[in-house]
């Protein structure tokens, strides 16, 4: 009987599913919220200390630097959402990234796959009209993690994308 259990354990190994803890980052300046794996820490801004980009760009990173979630927000540029989408797809392909999934919808797009370094990536851009200013804005987030950790982070992509709120109601500074 003992041998039978050993055979069953070897034939059907028990796989422990890694569970992530979560926190929610709320940007009170630009009015968005996004779930963030708790093992990622907000990194300090390394650019020009007086640049407004330090408020528009946030990066969360694991202690080993292998997993990151970057968020960028700004008013829309001169390109349409479709042009931004095509540019991102073209730049990623030119850089050697393998795109597994891409979709363009009304007000948003997603591009995901495996980058040239073997990391999984998921990039989502949302364009919307800011209620308080009437100005069109975009928010992009990029989630990058090692392909070897797909079992842990693939479900995280679903949570981040599904619970991301790009335009919280209310008035924000949004320079």
N, C-alpha and C positions, 0 to 999 in steps of 0.2 A: 504494500500500500504506500509505503514511504517513497518507493521508486516511482510510483504513478504520479504522486504530487510533484516530484522533482521533474519528471517528464513534462507535466502540464505547465509548470512554471517556466521551463525553458522554451516550450512551444508557444506559450502565451504570456510573454513578460508583462509585468505590471508597469505601466508607464505613469509616473507621477507628473501630473500637469502642473506646470509652474503657474502660480497665481501672482498677478501684479497687484500692488496696492496703488491707490489713486489719490490725487489731489486735484482741485480745480483752480486753475489760474484765471483770475478776473483782472483784465486791464481796465482800470478806472479812468485812464486818460483817453483811451480810444474806444471803450465800450464793447468789449468782446469777452467771451469766456471759452476756455478750452480745457478738457480733462488732460492731465499730464501724469504719466507713470511716476509714482512717488520716488523711485530710484533716480530720477533725473533732477538735477539742480539747476536753478537759474544762474546763468553765467554772467559775469560782469561785462559791461561794454568795453571793448578794447580800442574803439575808434576815437575820433576827435571828441573831447569832453564837452564841447559846446554844440555839437551837431544835433539837429532834431532827430536824426536817424537813430540815436541811442534810445529814444522813446518809441520809435516805430518798429524796431527790430528787437525780438527777444529770442534767446536760444537757451534751451534746457538740454543738459548733457549728463550722461552717466559718468561715474568716477573714472572709468577706464577710457572715456572718450569715444567709445564705439557706437553708442546709441545717442541720437540727438533729435530734438523737435525744435524747429526754427519757425518763428512767426514774423511776418512782415506786413505792415499796413501803411496805406498811403492813399491819396486821392488818385483817381485813375489817370493813366498816362495817355498819350496821344493814340495809342493802339486800341483797337477794339478787343473784346474778349477773345474773339475768334483768332485775331492776329497774334495775341499773346499765347494762346494755345498752340498754334502752328509753330511759333518761335520756340516755345519750350520743347515741343516734340523734336523739332529739327536740331536744336542745340544738344539735347540729350543723345540723339542718334549720332550726331557728329562726334560727340565725346566718347562714343563706344558703349553707351548704355543700351540695355535690352529692354524695350518697352513691352510689358505683358498686357497692359490695360491702359486705354485712354478713352475718355468720353468728354464731349462738349455738350452742355445743356444750357438752357436759358438762365443766365446769371452765374454760372460756375463751370469749372472743368476739373478733371482729375487726370493725372499721368502717373503711372506706377510701373515698377519693374525691378530689374537688377542693374546697378550701376557698374561702370567699368572696373571698380575695385572689388566687386563681389558682394556689395551691400544691397539690401532691399531698400527701395525708396517708394514713398507715397507722397505726391504733391497735389494739393488742392488749392485752387484760387476761386474766391467768391467775389463778385462785384455786386454792389447794391447802392441805393441812394440813401444817404445819411438823413434820417428824419429831422434832426435838429438843424442841419445846415442846407439841406437840399442838394448837396454836392455828392457826386458819385465817388465811391471809395472802393478799394479792393483790400482784401486780406488773403494772404497766402500762407499756408503752413506746409512744411516739409518734414516728414518723419523718416529717419534713416536708421537702419539697424543691420547687424551681420546676418547673412543668409543662414548661418548655423543656429540662429536664435529665432527662426520663423515660428516655431511652435509657441513661443512665448509672446512674440510681438505681432504676428499676423492678427490675432484677435484684438490686440490693442488698436490696430488701425481702424477696425470697425467701430470701436468705442469712441475714439478720437473724432473720426469723421461724423459719426452719428450724433454726438453730443456737443459738437463745436457750435457756438452761437456767435456769428460774426457781427451782429448788430444788436446789442442789448438796448432795450428801450431806455430812454432818458437822454439827458444832455451831458455831453462830454466835451473836454477842451478841444481835442482834434484839430490842432493847428494846421 
